[in-house]
Amino acid sequence: MILKVRPNTKESIVEQVDQAEQIIVVGAGIGGLTAALGLAKQGWCVKILEQAAELSEVGAGLQLSPNAVKVLRHLGVDQALTKHIFTPQNACIRDFRSGRYYLKMPLASDVVKRYGAPYWHVHRADLHQELVAACRQHGVEIVLGQRVQGYRNEKDHVKVLLEKDTLKASLLVGADGIHSQIRELMLGMQAPIFTGQVAWRGTVPVTNIAGATVQPDATVWAGPNRHVVTYYLRGGAFVNFIAVEEQAQWQNESWREEGDVDILRDKFSGWHPEVTAVLDGCESTFLWALNGRPTLSTWHDERVVLLGDACHPMLPFMAQGAAMAIEDAFVLAKTLAKYDFKEAFSRYEAFRKPRATAVQKQSCDNAALYHMHGGWQGRMKLEALGMASKFANGVINAKLDKIYGHDVTTLEL
Ligand SMILES: Cc1cc2nc3c(=O)[nH]c(=O)nc-3n(C[C@H](O)[C@H](O)[C@H](O)COP(=O)(O)OP(=O)(O)OC[C@H]3O[C@@H](n4cnc5c(N)ncnc54)[C@H](O)[C@@H]3O)c2cc1C
């Protein structure tokens, strides 16, 4: 029997026998919480182990497309969320300097009509808080300050190794993000691959923004080798921005660091006033290395299964990373409600992997489009996209339908 544990970890100090039908979820991120909620609603006894000492989320926004909102609605979290959201009017791609629209697609009521659910902007902390509340309401136990060190599959259970304890569970869900320990133990050590892109993120109170009015849209500002995304949050009280630039290397040990707002402004000086006004109003920012991973050979190992960024991290250029984690969580809970865990895990992976891989690829392709790769040819691609949106809307809808029109809540699994 192979012990799945980091080499420097002392094996099992105390063994606790937990309830037989317990599922342990590693990580209280958006994926882990959604999975825990879905499983608890199916009658499972669920415990989440989270390494952080307190529950919190990154101070940044999230675009929630209809495919994700449908899951949240099915799980009963949408109503609580409505008090926090902002509904964008259009999805736009604009020129970084002139502000000319390459693309302007209506969202708001058009999206509801087409896909049966809205497109929302939400602060990550608000979504996180509502998921935590729903989990607790459904009896999920959330244990903080517990870093999972390893696991070991036994005949009729899985042992979950903590620093000082060993817990026993029927199944283990690794929802522990891009640097997943569970993935590493399942498939071996492999550092995530730096994609050559970094993202500056921040939220700016509208009261700080002077000299320009930010449009109530989800806007990508496309420019040479970099782009900016702007959109409103919390009913329009804040503007969220993500400023992405290409960078050959990431030197830091950590994949997130505090950024210097003056450097940020400098990098995007000369951009359209809607962009510079937001960056001028920004008081603090964080800089993220954008990492990826190739498709994994498997997402499960006997009683252990992965979801979200742990198995398919993606560039944020389709705004689908959290949406994919939410979809994963739902499909996992649904398959486990219908099949024994072996069949459920294999069906879950068969349903989810092709979709997550396709969205990963599409997100990657968008980098070239947003960053005008190929000089004038890059601009021509943006122009062509704009023409297609005016005269051949079907081409764009066909692409988006595959993503936003996907409804895991009605899938026959
Ligand atoms: C700049 C940027 C913008 C984005 N914008 C969007 C967007 O608009 N829409 C969208 O859908 N997605 C977006 N994403 C992607 C999205 O943020 C992620 O895909 C999503 O948060 C992944 O969720 P997760 O639950 O899988 O992982 P995480 O959110 O990383 O959660 C993992 C959790 O596991 C915990 N953990 C880790 N290891 C252990 C351990 N050993 N023991 C216990 N706990 C552990 C961590 O502390 C953490 O709480 C964006 C990403 C970036 C970088």
The ligand as an SDF file (V2000), in Angstrom:
LIG
                    3D

 53 58  0  0  0  0  0  0  0  0999 V2000
   -7.3860   37.5430  -12.6550 C   0  0  0  0  0  0  0  0  0  0  0  0
   -8.4360   36.4540  -12.5720 C   0  0  0  0  0  0  0  0  0  0  0  0
   -9.7550   36.7540  -12.9140 C   0  0  0  0  0  0  0  0  0  0  0  0
  -10.7370   35.7360  -12.8880 C   0  0  0  0  0  0  0  0  0  0  0  0
  -12.0110   36.0460  -13.2590 N   0  0  0  0  0  0  0  0  0  0  0  0
  -12.9480   35.0450  -13.3060 C   0  0  0  0  0  0  0  0  0  0  0  0
  -14.2850   35.3230  -13.7110 C   0  0  0  0  0  0  0  0  0  0  0  0
  -14.6440   36.4710  -13.9990 O   0  0  0  0  0  0  0  0  0  0  0  0
  -15.1860   34.3010  -13.7600 N   0  0  0  0  0  0  0  0  0  0  0  0
  -14.8320   33.0120  -13.4320 C   0  0  0  0  0  0  0  0  0  0  0  0
  -15.6870   32.1030  -13.5040 O   0  0  0  0  0  0  0  0  0  0  0  0
  -13.5710   32.7200  -13.0260 N   0  0  0  0  0  0  0  0  0  0  0  0
  -12.6160   33.7010  -12.9570 C   0  0  0  0  0  0  0  0  0  0  0  0
  -11.3520   33.4260  -12.5330 N   0  0  0  0  0  0  0  0  0  0  0  0
  -11.0060   32.0200  -12.1710 C   0  0  0  0  0  0  0  0  0  0  0  0
  -11.4310   31.6550  -10.7520 C   0  0  0  0  0  0  0  0  0  0  0  0
  -10.9530   32.6210   -9.8530 O   0  0  0  0  0  0  0  0  0  0  0  0
  -10.8960   30.2880  -10.3460 C   0  0  0  0  0  0  0  0  0  0  0  0
  -11.0120   29.3810  -11.4120 O   0  0  0  0  0  0  0  0  0  0  0  0
  -11.6890   29.7360   -9.1580 C   0  0  0  0  0  0  0  0  0  0  0  0
  -11.6110   30.6240   -8.0710 O   0  0  0  0  0  0  0  0  0  0  0  0
  -11.1630   28.3610   -8.7350 C   0  0  0  0  0  0  0  0  0  0  0  0
  -11.8650   27.9350   -7.5970 O   0  0  0  0  0  0  0  0  0  0  0  0
  -11.4100   26.6410   -6.7830 P   0  0  0  0  0  0  0  0  0  0  0  0
  -12.4050   26.4760   -5.6880 O   0  0  0  0  0  0  0  0  0  0  0  0
  -11.1690   25.5130   -7.7220 O   0  0  0  0  0  0  0  0  0  0  0  0
   -9.9640   26.9920   -6.1750 O   0  0  0  0  0  0  0  0  0  0  0  0
   -9.5230   28.1260   -5.1470 P   0  0  0  0  0  0  0  0  0  0  0  0
  -10.3950   29.3100   -5.2360 O   0  0  0  0  0  0  0  0  0  0  0  0
   -8.0620   28.3240   -5.3780 O   0  0  0  0  0  0  0  0  0  0  0  0
   -9.7610   27.4610   -3.7120 O   0  0  0  0  0  0  0  0  0  0  0  0
   -8.8920   26.4920   -3.1910 C   0  0  0  0  0  0  0  0  0  0  0  0
   -9.0300   26.4930   -1.6620 C   0  0  0  0  0  0  0  0  0  0  0  0
   -8.3100   25.3570   -1.1240 O   0  0  0  0  0  0  0  0  0  0  0  0
   -7.5450   25.7520    0.0090 C   0  0  0  0  0  0  0  0  0  0  0  0
   -6.4200   24.8050    0.1150 N   0  0  0  0  0  0  0  0  0  0  0  0
   -5.3680   24.6590   -0.7450 C   0  0  0  0  0  0  0  0  0  0  0  0
   -4.5730   23.6470   -0.3380 N   0  0  0  0  0  0  0  0  0  0  0  0
   -5.1170   23.1400    0.8010 C   0  0  0  0  0  0  0  0  0  0  0  0
   -4.7530   22.0680    1.6700 C   0  0  0  0  0  0  0  0  0  0  0  0
   -3.6700   21.2870    1.4370 N   0  0  0  0  0  0  0  0  0  0  0  0
   -5.5320   21.8110    2.7600 N   0  0  0  0  0  0  0  0  0  0  0  0
   -6.6460   22.5690    3.0130 C   0  0  0  0  0  0  0  0  0  0  0  0
   -7.0320   23.6100    2.2040 N   0  0  0  0  0  0  0  0  0  0  0  0
   -6.2910   23.8750    1.1060 C   0  0  0  0  0  0  0  0  0  0  0  0
   -7.1390   27.1910   -0.3340 C   0  0  0  0  0  0  0  0  0  0  0  0
   -6.7790   27.9080    0.8360 O   0  0  0  0  0  0  0  0  0  0  0  0
   -8.4190   27.7220   -0.9910 C   0  0  0  0  0  0  0  0  0  0  0  0
   -9.3230   28.2320   -0.0500 O   0  0  0  0  0  0  0  0  0  0  0  0
  -10.3730   34.4160  -12.5040 C   0  0  0  0  0  0  0  0  0  0  0  0
   -9.0510   34.1390  -12.1260 C   0  0  0  0  0  0  0  0  0  0  0  0
   -8.0820   35.1380  -12.1490 C   0  0  0  0  0  0  0  0  0  0  0  0
   -6.6600   34.8180  -11.7460 C   0  0  0  0  0  0  0  0  0  0  0  0
  1  2  1  0
  2  3  1  0
  2 52  2  0
  3  4  2  0
  4  5  1  0
  4 50  1  0
  5  6  2  0
  6  7  1  0
  6 13  1  0
  7  8  2  0
  7  9  1  0
  9 10  1  0
 10 11  2  0
 10 12  1  0
 12 13  2  0
 13 14  1  0
 14 15  1  0
 14 50  1  0
 15 16  1  0
 16 17  1  0
 16 18  1  0
 18 19  1  0
 18 20  1  0
 20 21  1  0
 20 22  1  0
 22 23  1  0
 23 24  1  0
 24 25  2  0
 24 26  1  0
 24 27  1  0
 27 28  1  0
 28 29  2  0
 28 30  1  0
 28 31  1  0
 31 32  1  0
 32 33  1  0
 33 34  1  0
 33 48  1  0
 34 35  1  0
 35 36  1  0
 35 46  1  0
 36 37  1  0
 36 45  1  0
 37 38  2  0
 38 39  1  0
 39 40  1  0
 39 45  2  0
 40 41  1  0
 40 42  2  0
 42 43  1  0
 43 44  2  0
 44 45  1  0
 46 47  1  0
 46 48  1  0
 48 49  1  0
 50 51  2  0
 51 52  1  0
 52 53  1  0
M  END
$$$$
